[in-house]
């Protein structure tokens, strides 16, 4: 039986690739390895390059891809989904291969095959036999896709075989000759010319954007069943087809790999597939995305070869077939054999799991009971009511349906049992409410009873089961940090089962790092990072259990406190301040060593390392401040960083020799929600271009390549780790003060996921004696009651608990005997003691009429006092003008170590703060330009020392004013200072003309009195009444006493009176409603 062909999909990032054939990173591998020629160029040096010097055998298709797609669109209903055509080859290996001897003495044979315009190429063999010790590889021209090594165990009987699609239209077979010199016997009958939906095109593309990945929430309850779903690739005549299928359980004691699919998947409109064609059929298990939204594809397995058992044609039947897988199921694959239900009872709800268009596994959900119907098209009619019809529903993630390539996939009922296989339907992403027809397994069961119920138990249904009973899984994995080795100590327990493991495999962050014969393992010298461990048990039959619970260990950079300062803060007190540690963590994958050099075949080219959002969770908003890379002599580079939509690039100098470069860059902030890529753009150079370590890259963390900086993918020919490191620090304004990590790690693979900075506690020691500890948020300590004239040495140590401690450089400090006192002891203004307010400001409101303010300050006798820049403890300020006076005071201690600055504010009202306006109004001047900066918000008027009923800026004088009345006002400034003006008297004006009252209601009477001279004839006067808009009206009055009516409109008015004997007077009145 052929051995398993193990395939590992690499991380695809932004490449829009759907199927096996188009994935740059897919490799069909029996025994991992690298073709010998990849290690050499013509001078014997290591590089990656295409086999361009080989003359290809060119076998072109007579049809274009567009013509083939058009033909597919016109294919009769019931035709399986075609993804390629076969072109006759007639090649033999090694007959048609070219022999070479490499600089290291290795002998190889290479055969190059080309078919212009193909999206991908596959090979079909009449005979495929690899001798013991020999290894065969298949790869594309740019070495981005590698299959192999194929060995003797791959196809032991040497009969018909097939190999998977390799991306591109130019592939090479390379055979490494073993020491025995034995050569393979390979007859290539056909090449598969892949063209259809092997990559996304701008047109002629079936939309599957609505589909829901099996690892979305909709698939949570179907994780067992998904392990029994298969993607098929089969040939018939000159065509290659893709379908879906499932493994079915039987009622016997041993699971047998029966494959259940649609009959039209092994039959065209003209004939059924032959035995040899089925022997070359490919069945891919576990082809699914790693999670709901990821483009990354899980490790999967492809088995080759099957045997036809029985079937029911679509025409007049149920469109179902049962096949028998002829490949052995390998020890590391444990597929699920799905249960079935032959009762014919109507499925109430359930799912379909399938591979639409040959893509990764999808799940479609139906929530209403199925109905039964007859498949009818213009070409054929199925058995009456031979199909279940379901309509899929919109769910949390999308509205999944079915598509070409879904044919043959199972329909599960509410009991998680298979009740049918998909024929087809009308549902699409653009029409999700269309129908989906599944041939009833109940109708087909009489033909398959001998296989699925071999003992004739009469069972109407059966549960599913795994191929192997799950092996006992290690329990209670725990990890502890070992300060002595700076590593991890793992312990776990063996499951209490009869079967005992013979060994254990240990994984860190998803990839294997070692093994153990006991239930303990130690890994020393761990590099800082987030290390997630799991353990799997290995049993004597070669099977491996699933992985244990995970145990996570965080290893931090144990950086010392930063920016230590020591200062005196009192006569006998010293304060120590520090900043939290600022670790600078290089992040990279691999060992971080320089072991290999490579050339890039085509320039310009991007190459980089990458981190996904889950890797970056702990370092969100950290900044990249440095990039470390290895510059090879003469190579031309640009640094390139990409994080979501944020990018940074910078051309860097060419070096004349090979050397490690650490380049400072502007802070680049990491957004953990997006993938991060750090790499190089190689733009020139005639020699080597990049350097790497010699360690295999972790799964999903491979070095990635791009031609445009947008679409990235790994290369199967480059399995090591590019030498590039991004140095990251927590958010800070001073990254140059960061503490780098110790790069002396000797762990098997040093790198790990980035880890956030730790938050240590702190120990304070004085002269070698610990005197205090503080929490992780406290970065200051005051040491009190010390002896003057003594030198003290302080050390701050960051305590990281189990990870150890890190001490900052000790800081000595001499506590001088001279006084530290820089306080104001007393401050007086004009003999009055002033104390500071809550803000430390001294405020002195001065009495009205004060012409000078004498300031006197006392402090420590040896302190220096400075007032407004003059060294003196006294100063006299002229305050005659009035206003606010700002006085700056500085006290410097005797020791010179301390100084204090204070502010004294003097407030004094100008003497002429009140003026008389009109004949009966007193007004406060409220213009800062005229008041020495003072402005007022509140007013309280006083007459003869008694508070008046007025809080306005102005006050109306009462009728019958006395020239000896004293007026003052209490004012509040905008600073909140209260000042009182001196009392003032205002002489009365001549009362020959009087008008009152001046505040009246509209149309109220106003009294006007005019005292005429004795010689005046015809006692009369003219009144000019002006409103605030300037409009003037006039009135005539006669005699000494008159009553005039106030204006009707509310507002202020000026009334000017001109008498017939030449006297004049103006009055301001206010009319209110």
Helices and strands as residue ranges (DSSP letters): E 5-7, G 20-22, E 28-29, G 36-39, E 57-58, H 65-73, E 81-93, E 98-101, E 107-114, E 120-129, E 135-140, E 146-150, G 152-154, E 161-167, E 170-176, E 185-194, G 217-222, G 225-228, E 229-236, E 239-248, E 258-261, G 263-266, H 275-279, E 282-285, E 300-304, E 306-312, E 320-325, E 336-337, E 340-341, E 350-354, G 356-358, E 362-366, E 371-373, E 387-390, E 410-412, E 418-425, E 436-440, H 441-452, E 461-462, E 465-466, E 475-482, E 487-493, E 503-508, E 511-516, E 520-523, E 529-538, E 551-555, E 562-570, E 573-579, E 583-587, E 596-598, E 605-611, G 613-619, E 623-631, E 636-643, E 646-652, E 659-669, E 676-684, E 690-692, E 704-706, E 713-714, E 724-729, G 735-737, E 739-740, E 761-766, E 769-774, E 780-783, E 790-799, G 801-803, E 805-807, E 811-815, E 826-829, E 832-833, E 841-845, E 852-858, E 864-867, E 870-871, E 874-878, E 883-892, E 899-908, E 914-917, E 921-924, E 936-943, E 946-947, E 954-956, E 967-973, E 978-980, E 993-996, E 999-1001, E 1005-1010, E 1020-1027, E 1032-1038, E 1041-1045, E 1051-1059, E 1064-1072
